[in-house]
Amino acid sequence: MPTYRAINKKTKEETEFFCSISEMEQWEKKNPKWEVQCGTPLLHAGFMTGESKSDSWNSLLKTIKKRSGKSNTIKLRK
């Protein structure tokens, strides 16, 4: 289940809540003064954005690349 962020249209107050999509839709109908913000889930800070550049991760990728034979599709992070 995702975490949703909502902003009060008048006061600009923000809130977050964790629920299913159907629960969010019900909440939205009951709270017309609030606007639910669209967004993407944050799975791991840095992982989705490519900011995680640890040496151990690159080392693991190098090992996989060496053992994979002819496949050169694995790219190391810089």
MOPAC internal coordinates of N, CA, C and O (Angstrom, degrees):
PM7 1SCF
backbone

  N    0.0000 0     0.00 0     0.00 0    0    0    0
  C    1.4441 1     0.00 0     0.00 0    1    0    0
  C    1.5278 1   109.63 1     0.00 0    2    1    0
  O    1.2310 1   120.74 1   -42.10 1    3    2    1
  N    1.3116 1   116.19 1   137.90 1    3    2    1
  C    1.4642 1   119.55 1  -179.04 1    5    3    2
  C    1.5222 1   113.67 1   -84.77 1    6    5    3
  O    1.2310 1   121.83 1   -15.86 1    7    6    5
  N    1.3059 1   114.10 1   164.14 1    7    6    5
  C    1.4602 1   121.91 1   172.84 1    9    7    6
  C    1.5265 1   106.95 1   -99.45 1   10    9    7
  O    1.2310 1   120.90 1   -50.36 1   11   10    9
  N    1.3129 1   115.89 1   129.64 1   11   10    9
  C    1.4637 1   121.59 1  -179.82 1   13   11   10
  C    1.5157 1   110.29 1  -107.52 1   14   13   11
  O    1.2310 1   121.11 1   -31.00 1   15   14   13
  N    1.3173 1   115.49 1   149.00 1   15   14   13
  C    1.4601 1   121.52 1   175.44 1   17   15   14
  C    1.5225 1   107.64 1  -116.20 1   18   17   15
  O    1.2310 1   120.61 1   -47.09 1   19   18   17
  N    1.3206 1   116.44 1   132.91 1   19   18   17
  C    1.4583 1   121.26 1   179.01 1   21   19   18
  C    1.5156 1   109.28 1  -126.42 1   22   21   19
  O    1.2310 1   121.37 1   -33.79 1   23   22   21
  N    1.3391 1   114.98 1   146.21 1   23   22   21
  C    1.4565 1   121.79 1   179.58 1   25   23   22
  C    1.5259 1   108.52 1  -123.69 1   26   25   23
  O    1.2310 1   121.39 1   -47.98 1   27   26   25
  N    1.3234 1   114.95 1   132.02 1   27   26   25
  C    1.4573 1   120.06 1   176.26 1   29   27   26
  C    1.5282 1   107.63 1   -70.86 1   30   29   27
  O    1.2310 1   120.65 1   -54.50 1   31   30   29
  N    1.3313 1   116.36 1   125.50 1   31   30   29
  C    1.4639 1   121.52 1  -175.34 1   33   31   30
  C    1.5266 1   112.93 1   -62.65 1   34   33   31
  O    1.2310 1   120.19 1   148.96 1   35   34   33
  N    1.3196 1   117.23 1   -31.04 1   35   34   33
  C    1.4651 1   120.91 1  -176.18 1   37   35   34
  C    1.5290 1   112.20 1   -91.73 1   38   37   35
  O    1.2310 1   120.38 1   129.98 1   39   38   37
  N    1.3388 1   116.88 1   -50.02 1   39   38   37
  C    1.4684 1   120.63 1  -173.63 1   41   39   38
  C    1.5225 1   113.56 1   -92.50 1   42   41   39
  O    1.2310 1   120.12 1   167.83 1   43   42   41
  N    1.3270 1   117.38 1   -12.17 1   43   42   41
  C    1.4765 1   124.01 1  -177.19 1   45   43   42
  C    1.5321 1   112.69 1    65.88 1   46   45   43
  O    1.2310 1   120.40 1  -166.26 1   47   46   45
  N    1.3363 1   116.83 1    13.74 1   47   46   45
  C    1.4619 1   121.31 1   175.18 1   49   47   46
  C    1.5301 1   108.22 1   -64.82 1   50   49   47
  O    1.2310 1   120.56 1   -37.21 1   51   50   49
  N    1.3316 1   116.53 1   142.79 1   51   50   49
  C    1.4620 1   121.28 1  -179.60 1   53   51   50
  C    1.5221 1   110.44 1  -114.10 1   54   53   51
  O    1.2310 1   121.17 1   -32.24 1   55   54   53
  N    1.3337 1   115.36 1   147.76 1   55   54   53
  C    1.4556 1   121.37 1   175.36 1   57   55   54
  C    1.5223 1   108.95 1  -145.43 1   58   57   55
  O    1.2310 1   120.78 1   -24.16 1   59   58   57
  N    1.3074 1   116.12 1   155.84 1   59   58   57
  C    1.4589 1   121.68 1   176.35 1   61   59   58
  C    1.5129 1   108.84 1  -125.81 1   62   61   59
  O    1.2310 1   120.85 1   -33.79 1   63   62   61
  N    1.3323 1   115.98 1   146.21 1   63   62   61
  C    1.4547 1   119.78 1   175.71 1   65   63   62
  C    1.5188 1   110.03 1  -148.51 1   66   65   63
  O    1.2310 1   121.30 1   -27.24 1   67   66   65
  N    1.3185 1   115.12 1   152.76 1   67   66   65
  C    1.4508 1   124.38 1  -174.94 1   69   67   66
  C    1.5207 1   107.50 1  -111.99 1   70   69   67
  O    1.2310 1   120.01 1   -64.30 1   71   70   69
  N    1.3386 1   117.58 1   115.70 1   71   70   69
  C    1.4612 1   120.27 1  -179.08 1   73   71   70
  C    1.5259 1   110.13 1  -164.64 1   74   73   71
  O    1.2310 1   121.18 1    -5.27 1   75   74   73
  N    1.3331 1   115.35 1   174.73 1   75   74   73
  C    1.4659 1   120.59 1   177.63 1   77   75   74
  C    1.5278 1   109.46 1   -76.24 1   78   77   75
  O    1.2310 1   120.52 1   -11.60 1   79   78   77
  N    1.3125 1   116.62 1   168.40 1   79   78   77
  C    1.4605 1   120.95 1   179.19 1   81   79   78
  C    1.5212 1   110.59 1   -62.56 1   82   81   79
  O    1.2310 1   120.18 1   137.11 1   83   82   81
  N    1.3297 1   117.27 1   -42.89 1   83   82   81
  C    1.4719 1   119.62 1  -179.24 1   85   83   82
  C    1.5299 1   111.46 1   -65.07 1   86   85   83
  O    1.2310 1   120.13 1   143.25 1   87   86   85
  N    1.3383 1   117.35 1   -36.75 1   87   86   85
  C    1.4676 1   120.59 1   176.44 1   89   87   86
  C    1.5272 1   110.87 1   -66.49 1   90   89   87
  O    1.2310 1   120.80 1   141.65 1   91   90   89
  N    1.3426 1   116.07 1   -38.35 1   91   90   89
  C    1.4610 1   120.15 1   178.36 1   93   91   90
  C    1.5283 1   109.93 1   -64.39 1   94   93   91
  O    1.2310 1   120.08 1   138.22 1   95   94   93
  N    1.3371 1   117.44 1   -41.78 1   95   94   93
  C    1.4599 1   120.93 1   179.51 1   97   95   94
  C    1.5291 1   111.21 1   -63.07 1   98   97   95
  O    1.2310 1   120.51 1   140.50 1   99   98   97
  N    1.3264 1   116.63 1   -39.50 1   99   98   97
  C    1.4732 1   120.56 1   176.66 1  101   99   98
  C    1.5330 1   110.23 1   -65.41 1  102  101   99
  O    1.2310 1   120.45 1   136.48 1  103  102  101
  N    1.3298 1   116.74 1   -43.52 1  103  102  101
  C    1.4633 1   121.37 1   179.37 1  105  103  102
  C    1.5213 1   109.80 1   -60.44 1  106  105  103
  O    1.2310 1   120.79 1   137.69 1  107  106  105
  N    1.3282 1   116.09 1   -42.31 1  107  106  105
  C    1.4639 1   121.66 1  -179.07 1  109  107  106
  C    1.5386 1   111.11 1   -61.54 1  110  109  107
  O    1.2310 1   120.11 1   139.64 1  111  110  109
  N    1.3303 1   117.40 1   -40.36 1  111  110  109
  C    1.4656 1   121.38 1   178.84 1  113  111  110
  C    1.5270 1   111.50 1   -66.90 1  114  113  111
  O    1.2310 1   120.36 1   143.78 1  115  114  113
  N    1.3309 1   116.92 1   -36.22 1  115  114  113
  C    1.4649 1   121.86 1  -178.84 1  117  115  114
  C    1.5305 1   112.67 1   -79.33 1  118  117  115
  O    1.2310 1   120.16 1   164.13 1  119  118  117
  N    1.3277 1   117.30 1   -15.87 1  119  118  117
  C    1.4656 1   122.21 1  -176.02 1  121  119  118
  C    1.5224 1   111.11 1  -127.94 1  122  121  119
  O    1.2310 1   120.22 1  -109.65 1  123  122  121
  N    1.3402 1   117.18 1    70.35 1  123  122  121
  C    1.4715 1   119.63 1  -176.09 1  125  123  122
  C    1.5300 1   114.20 1   -67.61 1  126  125  123
  O    1.2310 1   119.89 1   164.82 1  127  126  125
  N    1.3228 1   117.81 1   -15.18 1  127  126  125
  C    1.4702 1   120.36 1   179.44 1  129  127  126
  C    1.5225 1   111.88 1   -81.69 1  130  129  127
  O    1.2310 1   120.69 1   175.40 1  131  130  129
  N    1.3256 1   116.29 1    -4.60 1  131  130  129
  C    1.4619 1   121.79 1  -179.02 1  133  131  130
  C    1.5208 1   109.51 1  -111.01 1  134  133  131
  O    1.2310 1   121.06 1   -31.67 1  135  134  133
  N    1.3183 1   115.57 1   148.33 1  135  134  133
  C    1.4581 1   122.17 1   177.43 1  137  135  134
  C    1.5260 1   108.53 1  -119.74 1  138  137  135
  O    1.2310 1   120.75 1   -58.55 1  139  138  137
  N    1.3303 1   116.17 1   121.45 1  139  138  137
  C    1.4622 1   120.59 1   178.89 1  141  139  138
  C    1.5217 1   108.09 1   -80.55 1  142  141  139
  O    1.2310 1   120.89 1   -51.36 1  143  142  141
  N    1.3201 1   115.91 1   128.64 1  143  142  141
  C    1.4593 1   122.25 1  -177.94 1  145  143  142
  C    1.5193 1   110.35 1   -87.09 1  146  145  143
  O    1.2310 1   120.81 1   -44.60 1  147  146  145
  N    1.3112 1   116.06 1   135.40 1  147  146  145
  C    1.4627 1   120.78 1   176.56 1  149  147  146
  C    1.5218 1   108.52 1   -79.50 1  150  149  147
  O    1.2310 1   121.15 1   -29.37 1  151  150  149
  N    1.2936 1   115.40 1   150.63 1  151  150  149
  C    1.4506 1   119.94 1   178.30 1  153  151  150
  C    1.5097 1   110.65 1  -174.16 1  154  153  151
  O    1.2310 1   121.01 1    -0.59 1  155  154  153
  N    1.2959 1   115.67 1   179.41 1  155  154  153
  C    1.4546 1   120.97 1   177.96 1  157  155  154
  C    1.5158 1   109.40 1  -112.23 1  158  157  155
  O    1.2310 1   120.46 1   -31.43 1  159  158  157
  N    1.3077 1   116.73 1   148.57 1  159  158  157
  C    1.4639 1   118.34 1   179.93 1  161  159  158
  C    1.5149 1   111.68 1   -68.74 1  162  161  159
  O    1.2310 1   120.53 1   -36.20 1  163  162  161
  N    1.3053 1   116.60 1   143.80 1  163  162  161
  C    1.4522 1   122.04 1   176.32 1  165  163  162
  C    1.5162 1   107.61 1   -93.40 1  166  165  163
  O    1.2310 1   120.64 1   -73.59 1  167  166  165
  N    1.3279 1   116.39 1   106.41 1  167  166  165
  C    1.4547 1   120.76 1  -176.26 1  169  167  166
  C    1.5214 1   112.14 1   -80.33 1  170  169  167
  O    1.2310 1   120.64 1   137.38 1  171  170  169
  N    1.2986 1   116.39 1   -42.62 1  171  170  169
  C    1.4601 1   121.31 1   179.49 1  173  171  170
  C    1.5195 1   106.72 1  -160.50 1  174  173  171
  O    1.2310 1   120.41 1   -55.52 1  175  174  173
  N    1.2910 1   116.83 1   124.48 1  175  174  173
  C    1.4568 1   120.33 1  -178.18 1  177  175  174
  C    1.5187 1   110.15 1   -57.13 1  178  177  175
  O    1.2310 1   120.65 1   -57.06 1  179  178  177
  N    1.3112 1   116.36 1   122.94 1  179  178  177
  C    1.4563 1   121.19 1   178.87 1  181  179  178
  C    1.5095 1   113.88 1    92.47 1  182  181  179
  O    1.2310 1   119.48 1   148.98 1  183  182  181
  N    1.3104 1   118.59 1   -31.02 1  183  182  181
  C    1.4613 1   120.79 1  -176.59 1  185  183  182
  C    1.5202 1   111.40 1   -65.14 1  186  185  183
  O    1.2310 1   120.35 1   132.03 1  187  186  185
  N    1.3281 1   116.94 1   -47.97 1  187  186  185
  C    1.4544 1   120.15 1  -177.74 1  189  187  186
  C    1.5300 1   111.74 1   -75.76 1  190  189  187
  O    1.2310 1   120.12 1   153.52 1  191  190  189
  N    1.3049 1   117.38 1   -26.48 1  191  190  189
  C    1.4603 1   120.49 1  -177.67 1  193  191  190
  C    1.5244 1   112.12 1   -91.87 1  194  193  191
  O    1.2310 1   120.10 1   170.95 1  195  194  193
  N    1.3201 1   117.41 1    -9.05 1  195  194  193
  C    1.4513 1   120.56 1  -179.40 1  197  195  194
  C    1.5103 1   113.73 1    81.21 1  198  197  195
  O    1.2310 1   120.04 1  -166.69 1  199  198  197
  N    1.3190 1   117.53 1    13.31 1  199  198  197
  C    1.4570 1   120.61 1  -178.02 1  201  199  198
  C    1.5263 1   113.19 1   -82.17 1  202  201  199
  O    1.2310 1   120.65 1   163.24 1  203  202  201
  N    1.3181 1   116.36 1   -16.76 1  203  202  201
  C    1.4517 1   120.15 1  -179.60 1  205  203  202
  C    1.5289 1   108.32 1   -78.40 1  206  205  203
  O    1.2310 1   120.25 1   -68.25 1  207  206  205
  N    1.3212 1   117.13 1   111.75 1  207  206  205
  C    1.4652 1   121.14 1  -173.46 1  209  207  206
  C    1.5226 1   111.23 1  -127.28 1  210  209  207
  O    1.2310 1   120.51 1  -135.52 1  211  210  209
  N    1.3032 1   116.64 1    44.48 1  211  210  209
  C    1.4593 1   118.50 1  -176.14 1  213  211  210
  C    1.5226 1   110.98 1   -71.80 1  214  213  211
  O    1.2310 1   121.13 1   -32.40 1  215  214  213
  N    1.3229 1   115.44 1   147.60 1  215  214  213
  C    1.4610 1   121.48 1   178.20 1  217  215  214
  C    1.5175 1   111.46 1   -64.28 1  218  217  215
  O    1.2310 1   120.40 1   145.27 1  219  218  217
  N    1.3299 1   116.84 1   -34.73 1  219  218  217
  C    1.4609 1   119.33 1  -178.89 1  221  219  218
  C    1.5278 1   110.68 1   -66.33 1  222  221  219
  O    1.2310 1   119.95 1   143.79 1  223  222  221
  N    1.3426 1   117.70 1   -36.21 1  223  222  221
  C    1.4664 1   120.48 1   178.16 1  225  223  222
  C    1.5281 1   110.03 1   -66.55 1  226  225  223
  O    1.2310 1   120.22 1   133.90 1  227  226  225
  N    1.3326 1   117.19 1   -46.10 1  227  226  225
  C    1.4583 1   120.11 1   178.25 1  229  227  226
  C    1.5246 1   111.07 1   -62.93 1  230  229  227
  O    1.2310 1   120.09 1   143.00 1  231  230  229
  N    1.3063 1   117.43 1   -37.00 1  231  230  229
  C    1.4626 1   121.26 1   177.53 1  233  231  230
  C    1.5213 1   110.70 1   -62.56 1  234  233  231
  O    1.2310 1   120.44 1   136.53 1  235  234  233
  N    1.3165 1   116.76 1   -43.47 1  235  234  233
  C    1.4641 1   121.30 1   177.54 1  237  235  234
  C    1.5270 1   110.23 1   -62.32 1  238  237  235
  O    1.2310 1   119.82 1   136.63 1  239  238  237
  N    1.3310 1   117.96 1   -43.37 1  239  238  237
  C    1.4599 1   121.11 1   179.09 1  241  239  238
  C    1.5309 1   111.21 1   -63.04 1  242  241  239
  O    1.2310 1   120.36 1   140.65 1  243  242  241
  N    1.3413 1   116.91 1   -39.35 1  243  242  241
  C    1.4627 1   120.24 1   178.02 1  245  243  242
  C    1.5305 1   110.95 1   -62.23 1  246  245  243
  O    1.2310 1   120.80 1   137.26 1  247  246  245
  N    1.3350 1   116.07 1   -42.74 1  247  246  245
  C    1.4613 1   120.92 1   179.07 1  249  247  246
  C    1.5295 1   110.69 1   -62.82 1  250  249  247
  O    1.2310 1   120.21 1   135.68 1  251  250  249
  N    1.3043 1   117.20 1   -44.32 1  251  250  249
  C    1.4606 1   121.24 1   178.75 1  253  251  250
  C    1.5181 1   110.12 1   -62.69 1  254  253  251
  O    1.2310 1   120.64 1   137.01 1  255  254  253
  N    1.3180 1   116.38 1   -42.99 1  255  254  253
  C    1.4658 1   120.89 1  -179.48 1  257  255  254
  C    1.5301 1   111.06 1   -62.09 1  258  257  255
  O    1.2310 1   119.95 1   136.79 1  259  258  257
  N    1.3460 1   117.71 1   -43.21 1  259  258  257
  C    1.4614 1   121.55 1   179.04 1  261  259  258
  C    1.5208 1   111.65 1   -62.78 1  262  261  259
  O    1.2310 1   120.73 1   138.60 1  263  262  261
  N    1.3365 1   116.22 1   -41.40 1  263  262  261
  C    1.4662 1   120.98 1  -175.73 1  265  263  262
  C    1.5311 1   113.66 1   -82.26 1  266  265  263
  O    1.2310 1   120.18 1   170.23 1  267  266  265
  N    1.3235 1   117.25 1    -9.77 1  267  266  265
  C    1.4589 1   119.79 1  -175.30 1  269  267  266
  C    1.5186 1   113.25 1   -83.33 1  270  269  267
  O    1.2310 1   120.04 1   175.62 1  271  270  269
  N    1.3118 1   117.54 1    -4.38 1  271  270  269
  C    1.4591 1   119.92 1   178.30 1  273  271  270
  C    1.5160 1   111.93 1    81.07 1  274  273  271
  O    1.2310 1   120.82 1    54.58 1  275  274  273
  N    1.3314 1   116.04 1  -125.42 1  275  274  273
  C    1.4628 1   121.34 1  -174.65 1  277  275  274
  C    1.5256 1   113.87 1   -79.34 1  278  277  275
  O    1.2310 1   119.72 1   166.60 1  279  278  277
  N    1.2960 1   118.15 1   -13.40 1  279  278  277
  C    1.4619 1   120.70 1  -177.40 1  281  279  278
  C    1.5228 1   110.84 1   -71.66 1  282  281  279
  O    1.2310 1   120.18 1   -58.81 1  283  282  281
  N    1.3008 1   117.25 1   121.19 1  283  282  281
  C    1.4605 1   122.62 1   178.42 1  285  283  282
  C    1.5313 1   110.77 1  -117.26 1  286  285  283
  O    1.2310 1   120.29 1  -148.62 1  287  286  285
  N    1.3019 1   117.05 1    31.38 1  287  286  285
  C    1.4648 1   120.17 1  -176.86 1  289  287  286
  C    1.5205 1   112.18 1   -84.34 1  290  289  287
  O    1.2310 1   119.21 1   169.31 1  291  290  289
  N    1.3146 1   119.11 1   -10.69 1  291  290  289
  C    1.4559 1   121.77 1  -178.83 1  293  291  290
  C    1.5244 1   109.04 1   -81.39 1  294  293  291
  O    1.2310 1   120.88 1   -54.70 1  295  294  293
  N    1.3348 1   115.92 1   125.30 1  295  294  293
  C    1.4577 1   120.50 1  -179.54 1  297  295  294
  C    1.5222 1   108.92 1  -112.12 1  298  297  295
  O    1.2310 1   120.97 1   -44.01 1  299  298  297
  N    1.3180 1   115.76 1   135.99 1  299  298  297
  C    1.4521 1   121.70 1   178.76 1  301  299  298
  C    1.5162 1   109.73 1   -83.03 1  302  301  299
  O    1.2310 1   121.09 1   -31.58 1  303  302  301
  N    1.3268 1   115.52 1   148.42 1  303  302  301
  C    1.4574 1   120.26 1   176.47 1  305  303  302
  C    1.5064 1   109.95 1   -81.14 1  306  305  303
  O    1.2310 1   120.80 1   -35.70 1  307  306  305
  N    1.3034 1   116.07 1   144.30 1  307  306  305
  C    1.4806 1   120.61 1  -178.71 1  309  307  306
  C    1.4752 1   110.64 1  -105.32 1  310  309  307
  O    1.2310 1   120.10 1   180.00 1  311  310  309

